Amino acid sequence: MTRFHIALSTALAIFALPAFAQPDAAIEYPWCVQYSGRDGGGGRNCGFINYEQCMMTARGAGGFCEQNLFYLDQQAKRPQRSRKPNN
C-alpha cells in the first residue's frame, strides 16, 4: 500500500506542476487591425510591427489599422546609459 501512495503522490505532483508555472509575458506590438463584423461583432489583432504590415492584412480581411494604445515602446523599457564625454 505504501508504493501505491508514493506512486499516487508522484502522479499528482507531476500533473500539478503546470498550475504553478509562471505565464510568459505578453508581447505587445504597436499596430492593430480592427475587423468589423456583421451584427456588431468583430475582432482585433495587435500583432503588427509597422503600419504597412498591418495594412496588408487589413486590406485583405476588410479591417482597418490603428495604433495599439497598450503598446509600450521597447526603447522606453530599456535603462538609459549615461554617456561620458571623451576627454
Biopython code that builds the backbone (N, CA, C, O; Angstrom):
import numpy as np
from Bio.PDB.StructureBuilder import StructureBuilder

atoms = [
    (1, "MET", "N", (0.813, -1.187, 0.000)),
    (1, "MET", "CA", (0.000, 0.000, 0.000)),
    (1, "MET", "C", (0.862, 1.258, 0.000)),
    (1, "MET", "O", (0.430, 2.290, -0.513)),
    (2, "THR", "N", (2.039, 1.202, 0.547)),
    (2, "THR", "CA", (2.919, 2.353, 0.594)),
    (2, "THR", "C", (3.380, 2.735, -0.815)),
    (2, "THR", "O", (3.458, 3.919, -1.140)),
    (3, "ARG", "N", (3.683, 1.744, -1.648)),
    (3, "ARG", "CA", (4.096, 2.034, -3.019)),
    (3, "ARG", "C", (2.969, 2.718, -3.789)),
    (3, "ARG", "O", (3.215, 3.610, -4.601)),
    (4, "PHE", "N", (1.751, 2.300, -3.534)),
    (4, "PHE", "CA", (0.602, 2.918, -4.189)),
    (4, "PHE", "C", (0.512, 4.395, -3.822)),
    (4, "PHE", "O", (0.279, 5.235, -4.691)),
    (5, "HIS", "N", (0.694, 4.719, -2.539)),
    (5, "HIS", "CA", (0.627, 6.105, -2.085)),
    (5, "HIS", "C", (1.759, 6.943, -2.697)),
    (5, "HIS", "O", (1.554, 8.096, -3.075)),
    (6, "ILE", "N", (2.930, 6.358, -2.787)),
    (6, "ILE", "CA", (4.063, 7.069, -3.390)),
    (6, "ILE", "C", (3.786, 7.320, -4.872)),
    (6, "ILE", "O", (4.012, 8.424, -5.367)),
    (7, "ALA", "N", (3.305, 6.314, -5.568)),
    (7, "ALA", "CA", (3.003, 6.469, -6.993)),
    (7, "ALA", "C", (1.889, 7.496, -7.203)),
    (7, "ALA", "O", (1.960, 8.315, -8.120)),
    (8, "LEU", "N", (0.879, 7.452, -6.367)),
    (8, "LEU", "CA", (-0.218, 8.412, -6.479)),
    (8, "LEU", "C", (0.264, 9.835, -6.195)),
    (8, "LEU", "O", (-0.106, 10.767, -6.909)),
    (9, "SER", "N", (1.076, 10.005, -5.173)),
    (9, "SER", "CA", (1.608, 11.329, -4.847)),
    (9, "SER", "C", (2.495, 11.858, -5.968)),
    (9, "SER", "O", (2.446, 13.043, -6.297)),
    (10, "THR", "N", (3.292, 10.992, -6.543)),
    (10, "THR", "CA", (4.158, 11.389, -7.652)),
    (10, "THR", "C", (3.331, 11.815, -8.853)),
    (10, "THR", "O", (3.621, 12.841, -9.470)),
    (11, "ALA", "N", (2.307, 11.045, -9.194)),
    (11, "ALA", "CA", (1.450, 11.374, -10.334)),
    (11, "ALA", "C", (0.729, 12.704, -10.104)),
    (11, "ALA", "O", (0.631, 13.518, -11.022)),
    (12, "LEU", "N", (0.234, 12.926, -8.914)),
    (12, "LEU", "CA", (-0.441, 14.196, -8.612)),
    (12, "LEU", "C", (0.526, 15.378, -8.696)),
    (12, "LEU", "O", (0.159, 16.451, -9.175)),
    (13, "ALA", "N", (1.740, 15.182, -8.239)),
    (13, "ALA", "CA", (2.731, 16.258, -8.294)),
    (13, "ALA", "C", (3.078, 16.601, -9.736)),
    (13, "ALA", "O", (3.219, 17.775, -10.080)),
    (14, "ILE", "N", (3.216, 15.591, -10.573)),
    (14, "ILE", "CA", (3.547, 15.832, -11.985)),
    (14, "ILE", "C", (2.427, 16.594, -12.674)),
    (14, "ILE", "O", (2.690, 17.521, -13.440)),
    (15, "PHE", "N", (1.192, 16.218, -12.414)),
    (15, "PHE", "CA", (0.061, 16.884, -13.063)),
    (15, "PHE", "C", (-0.205, 18.271, -12.470)),
    (15, "PHE", "O", (-0.826, 19.105, -13.129)),
    (16, "ALA", "N", (0.243, 18.531, -11.258)),
    (16, "ALA", "CA", (0.003, 19.828, -10.622)),
    (16, "ALA", "C", (1.070, 20.866, -10.973)),
    (16, "ALA", "O", (0.838, 22.059, -10.780)),
    (17, "LEU", "N", (2.221, 20.452, -11.478)),
    (17, "LEU", "CA", (3.308, 21.386, -11.781)),
    (17, "LEU", "C", (2.902, 22.510, -12.735)),
    (17, "LEU", "O", (3.267, 23.656, -12.472)),
    (18, "PRO", "N", (2.171, 22.258, -13.827)),
    (18, "PRO", "CA", (1.798, 23.373, -14.709)),
    (18, "PRO", "C", (0.948, 24.447, -14.023)),
    (18, "PRO", "O", (0.947, 25.598, -14.461)),
    (19, "ALA", "N", (0.247, 24.099, -12.986)),
    (19, "ALA", "CA", (-0.573, 25.084, -12.277)),
    (19, "ALA", "C", (0.290, 26.128, -11.570)),
    (19, "ALA", "O", (-0.174, 27.236, -11.305)),
    (20, "PHE", "N", (1.535, 25.785, -11.264)),
    (20, "PHE", "CA", (2.423, 26.706, -10.559)),
    (20, "PHE", "C", (3.402, 27.413, -11.491)),
    (20, "PHE", "O", (4.199, 28.236, -11.040)),
    (21, "ALA", "N", (3.353, 27.107, -12.762)),
    (21, "ALA", "CA", (4.266, 27.731, -13.732)),
    (21, "ALA", "C", (3.882, 29.185, -13.945)),
    (21, "ALA", "O", (2.700, 29.527, -13.936)),
    (22, "GLN", "N", (4.868, 30.030, -14.134)),
    (22, "GLN", "CA", (4.643, 31.443, -14.402)),
    (22, "GLN", "C", (4.310, 31.618, -15.882)),
    (22, "GLN", "O", (5.004, 31.065, -16.735)),
    (23, "PRO", "N", (3.267, 32.371, -16.199)),
    (23, "PRO", "CA", (2.953, 32.595, -17.614)),
    (23, "PRO", "C", (3.982, 33.519, -18.254)),
    (23, "PRO", "O", (4.588, 34.358, -17.587)),
    (24, "ASP", "N", (4.166, 33.346, -19.559)),
    (24, "ASP", "CA", (5.070, 34.221, -20.294)),
    (24, "ASP", "C", (4.470, 35.617, -20.378)),
    (24, "ASP", "O", (3.250, 35.784, -20.373)),
    (25, "ALA", "N", (5.324, 36.596, -20.454)),
    (25, "ALA", "CA", (4.853, 37.969, -20.606)),
    (25, "ALA", "C", (4.265, 38.147, -21.997)),
    (25, "ALA", "O", (4.793, 37.623, -22.977)),
    (26, "ALA", "N", (3.198, 38.871, -22.071)),
    (26, "ALA", "CA", (2.569, 39.124, -23.362)),
    (26, "ALA", "C", (3.448, 40.057, -24.185)),
    (26, "ALA", "O", (4.040, 41.002, -23.664)),
    (27, "ILE", "N", (3.517, 39.775, -25.460)),
    (27, "ILE", "CA", (4.276, 40.630, -26.361)),
    (27, "ILE", "C", (3.311, 41.609, -26.989)),
    (27, "ILE", "O", (2.331, 41.210, -27.618)),
    (28, "GLU", "N", (3.581, 42.870, -26.823)),
    (28, "GLU", "CA", (2.737, 43.916, -27.388)),
    (28, "GLU", "C", (3.413, 44.481, -28.631)),
    (28, "GLU", "O", (4.626, 44.694, -28.651)),
    (29, "TYR", "N", (2.622, 44.719, -29.655)),
    (29, "TYR", "CA", (3.115, 45.322, -30.885)),
    (29, "TYR", "C", (2.408, 46.651, -31.105)),
    (29, "TYR", "O", (1.308, 46.855, -30.593)),
    (30, "PRO", "N", (3.025, 47.559, -31.860)),
    (30, "PRO", "CA", (2.484, 48.919, -31.959)),
    (30, "PRO", "C", (1.251, 49.087, -32.839)),
    (30, "PRO", "O", (0.589, 50.120, -32.734)),
    (31, "TRP", "N", (0.904, 48.130, -33.701)),
    (31, "TRP", "CA", (-0.228, 48.321, -34.613)),
    (31, "TRP", "C", (-1.234, 47.192, -34.502)),
    (31, "TRP", "O", (-0.869, 46.031, -34.316)),
    (32, "CYS", "N", (-2.511, 47.550, -34.618)),
    (32, "CYS", "CA", (-3.615, 46.594, -34.518)),
    (32, "CYS", "C", (-4.510, 46.685, -35.756)),
    (32, "CYS", "O", (-4.713, 47.764, -36.313)),
    (33, "VAL", "N", (-5.041, 45.531, -36.176)),
    (33, "VAL", "CA", (-6.103, 45.513, -37.176)),
    (33, "VAL", "C", (-7.410, 45.362, -36.417)),
    (33, "VAL", "O", (-7.558, 44.471, -35.580)),
    (34, "GLN", "N", (-8.346, 46.234, -36.714)),
    (34, "GLN", "CA", (-9.689, 46.157, -36.134)),
    (34, "GLN", "C", (-10.609, 45.652, -37.235)),
    (34, "GLN", "O", (-10.780, 46.313, -38.260)),
    (35, "TYR", "N", (-11.197, 44.487, -37.027)),
    (35, "TYR", "CA", (-12.098, 43.898, -38.004)),
    (35, "TYR", "C", (-13.524, 44.280, -37.650)),
    (35, "TYR", "O", (-13.916, 44.236, -36.484)),
    (36, "SER", "N", (-14.286, 44.651, -38.644)),
    (36, "SER", "CA", (-15.704, 44.946, -38.402)),
    (36, "SER", "C", (-16.505, 43.747, -38.886)),
    (36, "SER", "O", (-16.436, 43.369, -40.056)),
    (37, "GLY", "N", (-17.251, 43.165, -37.992)),
    (37, "GLY", "CA", (-18.048, 42.004, -38.344)),
    (37, "GLY", "C", (-19.509, 42.364, -38.474)),
    (37, "GLY", "O", (-19.947, 43.429, -38.039)),
    (38, "ARG", "N", (-20.242, 41.475, -39.070)),
    (38, "ARG", "CA", (-21.685, 41.671, -39.162)),
    (38, "ARG", "C", (-22.295, 41.521, -37.774)),
    (38, "ARG", "O", (-21.710, 40.892, -36.892)),
    (39, "ASP", "N", (-23.446, 42.090, -37.598)),
    (39, "ASP", "CA", (-24.176, 42.006, -36.329)),
    (39, "ASP", "C", (-23.394, 42.620, -35.165)),
    (39, "ASP", "O", (-23.582, 42.225, -34.015)),
    (40, "GLY", "N", (-22.526, 43.579, -35.459)),
    (40, "GLY", "CA", (-21.796, 44.265, -34.395)),
    (40, "GLY", "C", (-20.609, 43.503, -33.857)),
    (40, "GLY", "O", (-19.888, 44.018, -33.002)),
    (41, "GLY", "N", (-20.382, 42.281, -34.334)),
    (41, "GLY", "CA", (-19.229, 41.515, -33.877)),
    (41, "GLY", "C", (-17.992, 41.919, -34.655)),
    (41, "GLY", "O", (-18.087, 42.661, -35.632)),
    (42, "GLY", "N", (-16.890, 41.461, -34.252)),
    (42, "GLY", "CA", (-15.645, 41.773, -34.940)),
    (42, "GLY", "C", (-14.494, 41.221, -34.146)),
    (42, "GLY", "O", (-14.689, 40.420, -33.232)),
    (43, "GLY", "N", (-13.324, 41.634, -34.479)),
    (43, "GLY", "CA", (-12.155, 41.156, -33.763)),
    (43, "GLY", "C", (-11.039, 42.159, -33.831)),
    (43, "GLY", "O", (-11.139, 43.187, -34.501)),
    (44, "ARG", "N", (-9.980, 41.851, -33.131)),
    (44, "ARG", "CA", (-8.840, 42.757, -33.054)),
    (44, "ARG", "C", (-7.581, 41.913, -33.002)),
    (44, "ARG", "O", (-7.512, 40.935, -32.259)),
    (45, "ASN", "N", (-6.583, 42.293, -33.795)),
    (45, "ASN", "CA", (-5.311, 41.600, -33.812)),
    (45, "ASN", "C", (-4.208, 42.646, -33.676)),
    (45, "ASN", "O", (-4.001, 43.458, -34.577)),
    (46, "CYS", "N", (-3.515, 42.622, -32.566)),
    (46, "CYS", "CA", (-2.454, 43.602, -32.305)),
    (46, "CYS", "C", (-1.084, 42.952, -32.444)),
    (46, "CYS", "O", (-0.266, 43.009, -31.525)),
    (47, "GLY", "N", (-0.840, 42.342, -33.584)),
    (47, "GLY", "CA", (0.415, 41.634, -33.790)),
    (47, "GLY", "C", (1.239, 42.168, -34.934)),
    (47, "GLY", "O", (1.858, 41.388, -35.658)),
    (48, "PHE", "N", (1.269, 43.488, -35.125)),
    (48, "PHE", "CA", (1.961, 44.054, -36.274)),
    (48, "PHE", "C", (3.009, 45.064, -35.832)),
    (48, "PHE", "O", (2.762, 45.911, -34.973)),
    (49, "ILE", "N", (4.187, 44.954, -36.441)),
    (49, "ILE", "CA", (5.297, 45.808, -36.028)),
    (49, "ILE", "C", (5.306, 47.163, -36.720)),
    (49, "ILE", "O", (5.937, 48.099, -36.230)),
    (50, "ASN", "N", (4.612, 47.285, -37.862)),
    (50, "ASN", "CA", (4.565, 48.583, -38.527)),
    (50, "ASN", "C", (3.228, 48.743, -39.259)),
    (50, "ASN", "O", (2.477, 47.783, -39.432)),
    (51, "TYR", "N", (2.960, 49.948, -39.671)),
    (51, "TYR", "CA", (1.687, 50.272, -40.317)),
    (51, "TYR", "C", (1.514, 49.524, -41.636)),
    (51, "TYR", "O", (0.417, 49.051, -41.934)),
    (52, "GLU", "N", (2.567, 49.412, -42.422)),
    (52, "GLU", "CA", (2.473, 48.737, -43.717)),
    (52, "GLU", "C", (2.090, 47.271, -43.551)),
    (52, "GLU", "O", (1.240, 46.763, -44.283)),
    (53, "GLN", "N", (2.703, 46.599, -42.604)),
    (53, "GLN", "CA", (2.385, 45.201, -42.338)),
    (53, "GLN", "C", (0.928, 45.065, -41.906)),
    (53, "GLN", "O", (0.227, 44.151, -42.341)),
    (54, "CYS", "N", (0.487, 45.957, -41.069)),
    (54, "CYS", "CA", (-0.891, 45.961, -40.589)),
    (54, "CYS", "C", (-1.869, 46.151, -41.754)),
    (54, "CYS", "O", (-2.868, 45.438, -41.854)),
    (55, "MET", "N", (-1.575, 47.120, -42.633)),
    (55, "MET", "CA", (-2.478, 47.411, -43.747)),
    (55, "MET", "C", (-2.556, 46.272, -44.751)),
    (55, "MET", "O", (-3.608, 46.056, -45.353)),
    (56, "MET", "N", (-1.481, 45.550, -44.941)),
    (56, "MET", "CA", (-1.523, 44.407, -45.866)),
    (56, "MET", "C", (-2.521, 43.362, -45.373)),
    (56, "MET", "O", (-3.218, 42.740, -46.175)),
    (57, "THR", "N", (-2.590, 43.173, -44.093)),
    (57, "THR", "CA", (-3.555, 42.224, -43.524)),
    (57, "THR", "C", (-4.957, 42.820, -43.526)),
    (57, "THR", "O", (-5.928, 42.137, -43.851)),
    (58, "ALA", "N", (-5.056, 44.082, -43.165)),
    (58, "ALA", "CA", (-6.371, 44.727, -43.058)),
    (58, "ALA", "C", (-7.074, 44.798, -44.414)),
    (58, "ALA", "O", (-8.280, 44.560, -44.491)),
    (59, "ARG", "N", (-6.351, 45.118, -45.469)),
    (59, "ARG", "CA", (-6.956, 45.234, -46.800)),
    (59, "ARG", "C", (-7.568, 43.918, -47.246)),
    (59, "ARG", "O", (-8.649, 43.910, -47.834)),
    (60, "GLY", "N", (-6.913, 42.833, -46.982)),
    (60, "GLY", "CA", (-7.409, 41.533, -47.417)),
    (60, "GLY", "C", (-8.518, 40.979, -46.549)),
    (60, "GLY", "O", (-9.199, 40.029, -46.938)),
    (61, "ALA", "N", (-8.706, 41.558, -45.387)),
    (61, "ALA", "CA", (-9.682, 40.997, -44.450)),
    (61, "ALA", "C", (-10.815, 41.961, -44.116)),
    (61, "ALA", "O", (-11.660, 41.656, -43.274)),
    (62, "GLY", "N", (-10.840, 43.109, -44.761)),
    (62, "GLY", "CA", (-11.921, 44.054, -44.508)),
    (62, "GLY", "C", (-11.834, 44.757, -43.171)),
    (62, "GLY", "O", (-12.853, 44.986, -42.520)),
    (63, "GLY", "N", (-10.639, 45.096, -42.761)),
    (63, "GLY", "CA", (-10.467, 45.796, -41.496)),
    (63, "GLY", "C", (-9.733, 47.109, -41.689)),
    (63, "GLY", "O", (-9.505, 47.538, -42.820)),
    (64, "PHE", "N", (-9.365, 47.738, -40.601)),
    (64, "PHE", "CA", (-8.577, 48.966, -40.645)),
    (64, "PHE", "C", (-7.539, 48.921, -39.537)),
    (64, "PHE", "O", (-7.674, 48.176, -38.566)),
    (65, "CYS", "N", (-6.508, 49.728, -39.699)),
    (65, "CYS", "CA", (-5.399, 49.739, -38.739)),
    (65, "CYS", "C", (-5.482, 50.930, -37.812)),
    (65, "CYS", "O", (-5.926, 52.014, -38.189)),
    (66, "GLU", "N", (-5.042, 50.698, -36.592)),
    (66, "GLU", "CA", (-4.930, 51.773, -35.613)),
    (66, "GLU", "C", (-3.793, 51.441, -34.666)),
    (66, "GLU", "O", (-3.409, 50.282, -34.513)),
    (67, "GLN", "N", (-3.262, 52.471, -34.036)),
    (67, "GLN", "CA", (-2.172, 52.250, -33.096)),
    (67, "GLN", "C", (-2.685, 51.529, -31.856)),
    (67, "GLN", "O", (-3.808, 51.756, -31.406)),
    (68, "ASN", "N", (-1.841, 50.659, -31.314)),
    (68, "ASN", "CA", (-2.153, 49.918, -30.102)),
    (68, "ASN", "C", (-1.917, 50.824, -28.899)),
    (68, "ASN", "O", (-0.784, 51.219, -28.626)),
    (69, "LEU", "N", (-2.969, 51.144, -28.195)),
    (69, "LEU", "CA", (-2.854, 52.040, -27.040)),
    (69, "LEU", "C", (-2.132, 51.391, -25.860)),
    (69, "LEU", "O", (-1.697, 52.083, -24.940)),
    (70, "PHE", "N", (-2.005, 50.063, -25.886)),
    (70, "PHE", "CA", (-1.346, 49.354, -24.789)),
    (70, "PHE", "C", (0.123, 49.068, -25.070)),
    (70, "PHE", "O", (0.813, 48.471, -24.243)),
    (71, "TYR", "N", (0.598, 49.492, -26.234)),
    (71, "TYR", "CA", (1.985, 49.241, -26.605)),
    (71, "TYR", "C", (2.902, 50.213, -25.883)),
    (71, "TYR", "O", (2.689, 51.425, -25.902)),
    (72, "LEU", "N", (3.918, 49.664, -25.251)),
    (72, "LEU", "CA", (4.962, 50.485, -24.625)),
    (72, "LEU", "C", (6.216, 50.300, -25.454)),
    (72, "LEU", "O", (6.689, 49.178, -25.633)),
    (73, "ASP", "N", (6.746, 51.383, -25.952)),
    (73, "ASP", "CA", (7.923, 51.324, -26.799)),
    (73, "ASP", "C", (9.052, 50.586, -26.087)),
    (73, "ASP", "O", (9.347, 50.856, -24.923)),
    (74, "GLN", "N", (9.671, 49.662, -26.791)),
    (74, "GLN", "CA", (10.757, 48.876, -26.204)),
    (74, "GLN", "C", (11.935, 49.762, -25.798)),
    (74, "GLN", "O", (12.651, 49.438, -24.850)),
    (75, "GLN", "N", (12.141, 50.866, -26.497)),
    (75, "GLN", "CA", (13.220, 51.775, -26.126)),
    (75, "GLN", "C", (12.955, 52.398, -24.758)),
    (75, "GLN", "O", (13.888, 52.637, -23.991)),
    (76, "ALA", "N", (11.710, 52.655, -24.459)),
    (76, "ALA", "CA", (11.368, 53.267, -23.171)),
    (76, "ALA", "C", (11.574, 52.298, -22.020)),
    (76, "ALA", "O", (11.787, 52.726, -20.886)),
    (77, "LYS", "N", (11.515, 50.978, -22.294)),
    (77, "LYS", "CA", (11.682, 49.983, -21.248)),
    (77, "LYS", "C", (13.144, 49.771, -20.872)),
    (77, "LYS", "O", (13.441, 49.328, -19.763)),
    (78, "ARG", "N", (14.059, 50.086, -21.790)),
    (78, "ARG", "CA", (15.479, 49.863, -21.534)),
    (78, "ARG", "C", (16.038, 50.954, -20.627)),
    (78, "ARG", "O", (15.693, 52.126, -20.780)),
    (79, "PRO", "N", (16.889, 50.580, -19.697)),
    (79, "PRO", "CA", (17.524, 51.619, -18.876)),
    (79, "PRO", "C", (18.481, 52.434, -19.736)),
    (79, "PRO", "O", (19.208, 51.888, -20.567)),
    (80, "GLN", "N", (18.472, 53.714, -19.533)),
    (80, "GLN", "CA", (19.328, 54.597, -20.309)),
    (80, "GLN", "C", (20.720, 54.637, -19.676)),
    (80, "GLN", "O", (20.864, 54.828, -18.468)),
    (81, "ARG", "N", (21.727, 54.454, -20.507)),
    (81, "ARG", "CA", (23.102, 54.553, -20.021)),
    (81, "ARG", "C", (23.569, 55.989, -20.124)),
    (81, "ARG", "O", (23.297, 56.682, -21.104)),
    (82, "SER", "N", (24.264, 56.417, -19.111)),
    (82, "SER", "CA", (24.806, 57.787, -19.168)),
    (82, "SER", "C", (26.056, 57.760, -20.043)),
    (82, "SER", "O", (26.875, 56.844, -19.966)),
    (83, "ARG", "N", (26.174, 58.776, -20.863)),
    (83, "ARG", "CA", (27.317, 58.871, -21.743)),
    (83, "ARG", "C", (28.290, 59.897, -21.185)),
    (83, "ARG", "O", (27.917, 61.032, -20.886)),
    (84, "LYS", "N", (29.505, 59.492, -21.055)),
    (84, "LYS", "CA", (30.538, 60.410, -20.569)),
    (84, "LYS", "C", (31.239, 61.009, -21.773)),
    (84, "LYS", "O", (31.554, 60.305, -22.732)),
    (85, "PRO", "N", (31.481, 62.305, -21.723)),
    (85, "PRO", "CA", (32.198, 62.927, -22.841)),
    (85, "PRO", "C", (33.634, 62.431, -22.910)),
    (85, "PRO", "O", (34.280, 62.212, -21.886)),
    (86, "ASN", "N", (34.122, 62.259, -24.128)),
    (86, "ASN", "CA", (35.520, 61.851, -24.304)),
    (86, "ASN", "C", (36.422, 63.046, -24.098)),
    (86, "ASN", "O", (36.219, 64.096, -24.708)),
    (87, "ASN", "N", (37.413, 62.894, -23.245)),
    (87, "ASN", "CA", (38.369, 63.982, -22.977)),
    (87, "ASN", "C", (39.684, 63.700, -23.604)),
    (87, "ASN", "O", (40.610, 64.502, -23.485)),
]
sb = StructureBuilder()
sb.init_structure("model")
sb.init_model(0)
sb.init_chain("A")
sb.init_seg("    ")
for serial, (resi, resn, name, xyz) in enumerate(atoms, 1):
    if name == "N":
        sb.init_residue(resn, " ", resi, " ")
    sb.init_atom(name, np.array(xyz, "f"), 0.0, 1.0, " ", f" {name:<3s}", serial, name[0])
structure = sb.get_structure()
